[in-house]
Amino acid sequence: MKIPRLVFAAIFLACAALIGIALYMQEQMGLEPCPMCILQRYAFAALGIVALVGALHGPRGVGLKVYGTLVVLFAVAGGGVALRQSYVQHFPPATSACGTDLEFLVNAFPISQALPKIFSGTGDCSVVHWRMLGLSIPEWAFLWFLLFTAAAVWVAFLRKRS
């Protein structure tokens, strides 16, 4: 029964560390997040909260599958945003005007109009300000979302229980 708790705790700690790194990069390095970056942060936060509750609860059976499914859903959502931003970075839009921030888009437009504007990508979303080992921030985020998906699927659905 310890394995699921450890996996969920590790996912929570990794999400907390990733959000901490993002805040450090924003506050200390001056890298302002674009709307897609902020959506990825929300996905990491939601995923981390579910993982924390799963670690504290230590579910079995159906409960374990529920937590695993929620982690996968948030990871797939965040991974989709990261993939879209990576695409925008590799194939930038013709206009490179800086877009507005996420708060303005959500407050100024109905969600049906704000979401397409967010996912169309702006000049901010297409610029790569930082790389590590040749990968940009959304590419690293995608790898983390992929890792969290694999861990949740393994612990909730594939692992042999003793």
KESEVEX-305183 format. One record per residue (C-alpha): residue number from 1; chain; x negated, y negated, z; residue in three letters. Coordinates in nm, 2 decimals. Each point is the difference from the previous one (the first is absolute). Layout:
residues N
 seq mol      x      y      z type
 NUM   A      X      Y      Z  ALA
...
//
This chain:
residues 162
 seq mol      x      y      z type
   1   A   0.00   0.00   0.00  MET
   2   A  -0.30  -0.23   0.04  LYS
   3   A  -0.08  -0.01  -0.38  ILE
   4   A   0.30  -0.21  -0.10  PRO
   5   A  -0.05  -0.24   0.28  ARG
   6   A  -0.37  -0.04  -0.09  LEU
   7   A   0.08  -0.05  -0.37  VAL
   8   A   0.27  -0.26   0.07  PHE
   9   A  -0.23  -0.18   0.25  ALA
  10   A  -0.28   0.00  -0.26  ALA
  11   A   0.23  -0.15  -0.26  ILE
  12   A   0.12  -0.27   0.25  PHE
  13   A  -0.36  -0.09   0.10  LEU
  14   A  -0.11  -0.02  -0.37  ALA
  15   A   0.30  -0.22  -0.08  CYS
  16   A  -0.08  -0.23   0.30  ALA
  17   A  -0.36  -0.02  -0.11  ALA
  18   A   0.09  -0.08  -0.36  LEU
  19   A   0.24  -0.28   0.11  ILE
  20   A  -0.28  -0.13   0.23  GLY
  21   A  -0.24   0.01  -0.29  ILE
  22   A   0.25  -0.19  -0.22  ALA
  23   A   0.05  -0.26   0.26  LEU
  24   A  -0.38  -0.04   0.04  TYR
  25   A  -0.04  -0.04  -0.37  MET
  26   A   0.27  -0.26   0.00  GLN
  27   A  -0.11  -0.20   0.30  GLU
  28   A  -0.38   0.04   0.00  GLN
  29   A  -0.07   0.05  -0.37  MET
  30   A   0.27  -0.23  -0.14  GLY
  31   A   0.16   0.25  -0.22  LEU
  32   A   0.37  -0.10  -0.02  GLU
  33   A   0.24   0.28  -0.07  PRO
  34   A   0.23   0.00  -0.30  CYS
  35   A   0.36   0.11   0.03  PRO
  36   A  -0.09   0.36  -0.10  MET
  37   A  -0.27   0.01   0.26  CYS
  38   A   0.25  -0.10   0.26  ILE
  39   A   0.24   0.27  -0.11  LEU
  40   A  -0.28   0.25   0.04  GLN
  41   A  -0.07  -0.13   0.35  ARG
  42   A   0.37   0.05   0.08  TYR
  43   A  -0.02   0.36  -0.13  ALA
  44   A  -0.31   0.07   0.22  PHE
  45   A   0.18  -0.15   0.30  ALA
  46   A   0.32   0.20  -0.05  ALA
  47   A  -0.20   0.32  -0.07  LEU
  48   A  -0.21  -0.06   0.31  GLY
  49   A   0.30  -0.06   0.22  ILE
  50   A   0.16   0.32  -0.12  VAL
  51   A  -0.32   0.19   0.06  ALA
  52   A  -0.04  -0.15   0.35  LEU
  53   A   0.35   0.11   0.09  VAL
  54   A  -0.07   0.34  -0.15  GLY
  55   A  -0.32   0.03   0.21  ALA
  56   A   0.18  -0.10   0.32  LEU
  57   A   0.30   0.22  -0.07  HIS
  58   A  -0.18   0.31  -0.11  GLY
  59   A   0.29   0.14  -0.20  PRO
  60   A   0.05   0.35  -0.12  ARG
  61   A   0.21   0.16  -0.28  GLY
  62   A   0.24  -0.25  -0.16  VAL
  63   A  -0.14  -0.29   0.20  GLY
  64   A  -0.35   0.06  -0.14  LEU
  65   A   0.14   0.01  -0.35  LYS
  66   A   0.19  -0.33   0.06  VAL
  67   A  -0.31  -0.18   0.12  TYR
  68   A  -0.21   0.15  -0.28  GLY
  69   A   0.26  -0.11  -0.26  THR
  70   A   0.01  -0.35   0.14  LEU
  71   A  -0.38  -0.03  -0.01  VAL
  72   A   0.01   0.13  -0.36  VAL
  73   A   0.27  -0.24  -0.11  LEU
  74   A  -0.18  -0.31   0.14  PHE
  75   A  -0.33   0.13  -0.14  ALA
  76   A   0.16   0.05  -0.35  VAL
  77   A   0.15  -0.35   0.02  ALA
  78   A  -0.32  -0.16   0.10  GLY
  79   A  -0.20   0.21  -0.25  GLY
  80   A   0.24  -0.11  -0.28  GLY
  81   A  -0.07  -0.37   0.09  VAL
  82   A  -0.37   0.07   0.01  ALA
  83   A   0.01   0.17  -0.34  LEU
  84   A   0.20  -0.29  -0.15  ARG
  85   A  -0.25  -0.25   0.14  GLN
  86   A  -0.29   0.20  -0.13  SER
  87   A   0.16   0.01  -0.34  TYR
  88   A   0.05  -0.38   0.01  VAL
  89   A  -0.37  -0.04   0.10  GLN
  90   A  -0.11   0.21  -0.30  HIS
  91   A   0.24  -0.16  -0.24  PHE
  92   A   0.06  -0.35   0.13  PRO
  93   A   0.31  -0.20  -0.12  PRO
  94   A  -0.05  -0.25  -0.28  ALA
  95   A   0.07  -0.29   0.24  THR
  96   A  -0.23  -0.02   0.30  SER
  97   A   0.19  -0.25   0.19  ALA
  98   A   0.00   0.06   0.38  CYS
  99   A   0.33   0.12   0.12  GLY
 100   A   0.20  -0.09   0.31  THR
 101   A  -0.03   0.20   0.32  ASP
 102   A   0.23   0.28   0.10  LEU
 103   A   0.19  -0.20   0.26  GLU
 104   A   0.10  -0.26  -0.25  PHE
 105   A   0.11   0.26  -0.26  LEU
 106   A   0.22   0.18   0.25  VAL
 107   A   0.15  -0.32   0.15  ASN
 108   A   0.05  -0.18  -0.33  ALA
 109   A   0.14   0.29  -0.21  PHE
 110   A   0.24   0.28   0.05  PRO
 111   A  -0.18   0.33   0.04  ILE
 112   A   0.10   0.11  -0.35  SER
 113   A  -0.19  -0.30  -0.14  GLN
 114   A  -0.29   0.00   0.25  ALA
 115   A  -0.11   0.36  -0.05  LEU
 116   A  -0.06  -0.03  -0.38  PRO
 117   A  -0.20  -0.32   0.06  LYS
 118   A  -0.21   0.17   0.27  ILE
 119   A  -0.07   0.31  -0.22  PHE
 120   A  -0.07  -0.20  -0.32  SER
 121   A  -0.33  -0.10   0.16  GLY
 122   A  -0.14  -0.35   0.02  THR
 123   A  -0.34  -0.15  -0.06  GLY
 124   A  -0.07   0.07   0.36  ASP
 125   A   0.08   0.37  -0.03  CYS
 126   A  -0.21   0.05  -0.30  SER
 127   A  -0.32  -0.15   0.13  VAL
 128   A  -0.25   0.24   0.17  VAL
 129   A  -0.17  -0.19   0.28  HIS
 130   A  -0.17   0.30   0.17  TRP
 131   A  -0.12   0.34  -0.09  ARG
 132   A  -0.16   0.29   0.19  MET
 133   A  -0.16   0.29  -0.19  LEU
 134   A   0.16  -0.14  -0.32  GLY
 135   A   0.36   0.01   0.13  LEU
 136   A   0.22  -0.31   0.07  SER
 137   A   0.21  -0.04   0.31  ILE
 138   A   0.32   0.15  -0.16  PRO
 139   A  -0.19   0.29  -0.14  GLU
 140   A  -0.13   0.08   0.35  TRP
 141   A   0.35  -0.05   0.14  ALA
 142   A   0.13   0.25  -0.26  PHE
 143   A  -0.26   0.26   0.12  LEU
 144   A   0.10  -0.05   0.36  TRP
 145   A   0.37   0.04  -0.09  PHE
 146   A  -0.09   0.32  -0.20  LEU
 147   A  -0.19   0.13   0.30  LEU
 148   A   0.29  -0.07   0.24  PHE
 149   A   0.24   0.17  -0.24  THR
 150   A  -0.21   0.31  -0.02  ALA
 151   A  -0.05   0.01   0.38  ALA
 152   A   0.38  -0.04   0.07  ALA
 153   A   0.09   0.27  -0.26  VAL
 154   A  -0.25   0.23   0.14  TRP
 155   A   0.09  -0.04   0.37  VAL
 156   A   0.38   0.00  -0.06  ALA
 157   A   0.05   0.25  -0.28  PHE
 158   A  -0.31   0.20  -0.09  LEU
 159   A  -0.18   0.08   0.32  ARG
 160   A   0.04   0.35   0.14  LYS
 161   A   0.14  -0.02   0.35  ARG
 162   A  -0.15   0.24   0.26  SER
//
